[in-house]
């Protein structure tokens, strides 16, 4: 399987979870990614269930094209107070 880039990773997740805001950052080479996914679809789901949804969107790429994935998921954007 060919390597995957940040844009392809973002598109795969957005296709599987259409209402998601997806942010992808590549670090340490071309197969280590930091991904944040915010989606109302995650509401009421455990963190494990949320992550499984993202892993399902990535399919075989999780085993072959992605060496490391730092994943953050949540149902809504958090606001910071100063």
Buried (B, 14 or more C-beta within 10 A) or exposed (E): EEEBBBEBBBBBBBEBBEEBEBBBEBEEEEBBBBBBBBBEBBEEBEEEEBBEBBBEBBEEBEEEBBEEBEBBBBEEEEEEEE
